[in-house]
Amino acid sequence: MRYSGLRVIREALNGQRGWKPAWRNPEPKPNYDIIVIGGGGHGLATAHYLVTKYGEKSIAVVEKGWIGSGNAGRNTTIVRGDYTLPPNTRFYDHSVGLWEKMERELNFNVMHSQRGLLFLHHNDSERDDHYRKTNIMRMQGTDGEILGPEKLRKMYPSMNFDGRFPITGAYLHRRGGTARHDAVVWGYARSADRRGVDILQNCEVTGFRIEQGKVLGIETTRGSIGAKKVGVSVAGNTSRVMDMAGIRTPIESHVLQAFVSEGLKPIIPGQVNYGAGHFYISQSDKGGLVMGGDLDQYNSCAQRGNLPVFESVIEAAVTLFPMLSRARLLRAWGGLQDMSMDGHAVIDETPIKGLYLNGGWCYGGFKATPAAGECFAHLLSTEQPHKLAKPYRLDRFRTGYLLDEKGQGPNPNRQ
């Protein structure tokens, strides 16, 4: 069932009686060639590329709750590719390119809007750093430009330019923007299901079947399921799931809170990052202001936050846009961040044959969704790392080949 404008009109005239469920709700089969654990954006994107690009047939996606119940629905929807290290630039620039054609590929409106990302600077050192970043981005073939305060005032007349930290300019990443997180998950789920992938909801993994160093399947709340290969893509639950296989990963789980205001008329055209504090804000298509800041600095697997981060985010919001002091907060949530020790991901095989890992995405999980799915599908199908994912090998924490770019993970818990 393809979606189109004509189909919408026809169903409107027929009382909306012709729509079918976007995906099936099948019973688990005894065996699959490949099982992907995690029904979020990464897991479903992996399944999509396994069938569309690599021709795999017998695939299941296992999700402990419902589709999109994890981090996929608990983030601030930012899409960008403004990194400076060549491995990161290549990977995230490729991801932005996949975002740009995602809606046509999936035949689904994910509300991808390239409204631009703005990073404000407040002093000479921040300005010089933005110039350096812009030059590096351009040298590697991606976009970036510097804006002075005059252009900024025209773009954001309601912004407070003369506060405690005066705004002296900004770096602009025009290809960056936002997308609707739920729609991304629904689009990939629908695409994978149409091509025969079994999406097993409310099917929590309770263990692995491993014999002589090789994975043979998984144990779940809906029974035992055999598999030739198993891919783990569970975001903030990475360490918990990998513990079941007896593997200790260099990853910690932290909560990252997000906040949404009541619906307002359009007042913030793009996505703004406040350089004087870790704060970012954009406006959704429904009018709500989506805001976030630092992660909670203690280890946790709870999808809720605490008051200090709430106060920090709201304080920064009102400092940057004083008019927001009159707006009402609608809701808040906490997503689990699987933080690696250098702030970057792992896409690699594990010491157990047939068991593969996609995790440690820190702040970058949502924007990496299509590229991570493609690279993980390549690894699962060919058993060889994708050329874009070679720097994200698991053994870099042992060999010392870390990705030393700003945005690093937490201080390791050595207990």
VENJO-V85941 format. One record per helix or strand of 3 or more residues. SS is the DSSP state (alpha for helix, beta for strand). FROM is the first residue (numbers start at 0). TO is the last residue. Records with the same first field share a line. If there is no record, write none. Layout:
BEGIN
SS=FROM-TO / FROM-TO
END
This chain:
BEGIN
alpha=4-12 / 40-51 / 70-72 / 85-99 / 101-105 / 123-138 / 148-154 / 180-193 / 234-243 / 306-319 / 321-325 / 361-363 / 368-381 / 389-391 / 395-398
beta=30-36 / 58-61 / 116-120 / 144-147 / 168-172 / 197-199 / 204-210 / 213-219 / 222-231 / 250-260 / 270-273 / 278-282 / 288-298 / 328-339 / 345-348 / 354-358
END
